[in-house]
Amino acid sequence: MRKPLLVAVLALLPTPVLAATPPEGVPLEVRRGFFTEADIGAFFTLGGENIYSNAQTYLQLGVGYDLTDKVSLGLHFGLGASAANCFAGYLPGSDVCSMSDNFTVAFGDVTAAYMVPLAERLYLMPKVAAGLTRMDPAPVGGGDPGLPMTAPNAGLGIGIEYATPMDHFSVGADFMARYIIGPNISTFALFPRVKYTF
């Protein structure tokens, strides 16, 4: 007698009462939208009299927005340094650089990335970048060797990103190659990345 009564009572209950969250939880969706990121890694230049510069610390901060599940746009500020690589040539009969062979490199770029799914929550991210570069002091040119110079840059990169089970947070790593147009300097940055999506 009790079983039919219990079945009748359960049948009268509204559906939302029976559709509670299961004890093991629900799958966490990958967040998309406005994001910020912070990156720190290594930076170096190629070319010049010394072929390559010593690796230096690279810092990059960015904000952006995921336009779709696969396309994102961002604004990034990057800061690195070229050390012990002369781009202006040596003074005649010496190994002294005619301009500075040590200079900071600051990037202000617009970036675009396309997310290619590799596995659940794991993405390969080809990227393009374009913007302005400030070099201080100027590594090339005929002006005052103590003054900075500004030139456009364009770049290509590849990254990998994993949307962690910790809501809002993604981690990844990027390799970015940029060419500074005018002084003709090739730069490279390799850095891990932490991204927070609101």
N, C-alpha and C positions, 0 to 999 in steps of 0.2 A: 504494500500500500504506500510506503514512503517513497519508493523509487518513482512511480508515476507522478506523484505530487511534486517531487523535485524537478522532474523533466518539465512539467507544466509551468512551474515557477520560472525556470531558466528560459523557457520559450517566450515568456511575457516580458523578460528583461530587455531594455533597449540595447541595440547592437554596440554602441560605444562602451558600455559597461564591460562587455566581454572582450573588447579589442584593446586591452591595456598593453603597455610596452612589455615585451617579453623580458624575463629576468636577465638574459644575456645581453640585452641592449639592441641597438639598431646599427646598421652599417654607417660609418662616418663618411659623409660626402666631401669631396675635394672642394675647397672654397675657391671661388673666382670673384674678381672685382678689384677694388683698390688695394694696392699693396705697397709696402716699403721693404727695402732690403739693405743689408750691411755686409760688406765683403772685405776681407784682408788677405793679401797673398804676396806674390813676388812679381817684379817688373824689371824688364831690361830692354835695351835697344840693340839693333843690328846695323851694320854698316860703319862708316867712318874709318879713321886710320887704325883703330884698334880692333876692328871687325865686330866686336860685341862689348857691351858694358857689363860691369859686375851687377849681379842681381841685387835689387833693392826692394824695400818694403813698398807694397802697393795698397792703397785704401780706396774703396769705392762705396758711395752711398747713392741710393736711388729711390724713386717713387714711380709708380706706374699703375696701369689699369689693364685687366684682362678683358679685351673686347668680346671675345668668344671663349669657348673651351680650348681653342687651339692658338689664338693670336693674342699677343699682348704688346703694349707700347709702354715705353718708360723714358724718364729723364734721369740721367746719371752724371754724377760728378766723381771723377777719378783723380787720384794724386799719386805720382810716383817720382822716380829720379833716375837719371842716366849718370853713371859714375865711371870715370876713367875711359871715356871714348870720345875722341876728337873728330868733329864733323867739319871743321873749317880748314883743316890742313895744318901742317907744322910750319913754324917759322923757318926760313931758309937756313940750312946747315945745322939744324937742331932738332930735338925731339920735344920741343915746347909748342903746345897748341896755340894757334894765332887767336882763337877765341876760347871761351870756357869749355873745358872737357867734362865738367860736372855741372849739371843743371836740373832743376825741378821741372816736372812735366805735369800740367793740370789739364784735364779733359772736361769739357761740358758737352755732353752728347745726348741726342735723341736715339733711342734704340727700339728695335722691333724684333720680336721672337716668335717662332712658330713651334708649337709643342707637338712632338710626334710621340704617341704612346708606345712604350716598350713593354710594359707590364702594368698590372694594376697599381696606380698611384706613382708610376715611374715614367719620366718623359725625357726624350732627347730634344734639345732645344737649339737649332741653328739660329744665329742672330746676325743682324746688321746694325751698324752704328754710324752716325755722322754728326759732326759738330765742330767746335773750335778748340784749339790747343794753345795754352800759354806756356812758354818756356822761359825760365828765369834763372840765370842771365841767358841772353841769346847765344845759341851755339854756333850760328852762322850769320853771315851778312856783313855789310860794310859800315854799320852804325856804331854807336857807343857799345863796346863789349860788355858794359855793366848793366845795360838796360834789357828788360824782357822783350820778347817778341810774341806775336799771336799769329796763328796760321790755321787753316781748316784741316780737318782730318776725316778719314773714312775708314771703316773697319768691318771685319767679319769675325765671327766667333762661333764656338760650339760649346754647349753646356749640357749638363744632366741635372735633373731635378726630381726629388722624391717628396711627395706630400705625406708628411709624417702622420701617424695616428693621433698626435697631439694637435688638437684643433687649432687652426689658424697658421701653423708653422710648416714651412717647407725648407728643405736643405738641398744643397747642390754644389756643383763646382763648374767653373767656366774657364775657357781659354780664349782670350781675345787678342786679335792682331789688328793694329791700327797703323795707317800710313799718314804721316804728317805732310801735307801737300805744301810745297814751297821749299822748305829746307830739305825735303826728301829723306825723312827719317822714319825707319820702320820700328815700331814699338810692339812689345808683347807683354801680356799680363796673364798670370795663372793664379786663380784664387778660389777658395771655397766660399759658399754663399749661404746666408740665412735670410729667409724671406717670411714676412708676416703679412697675411691677407686678412683684411678687416671683414 
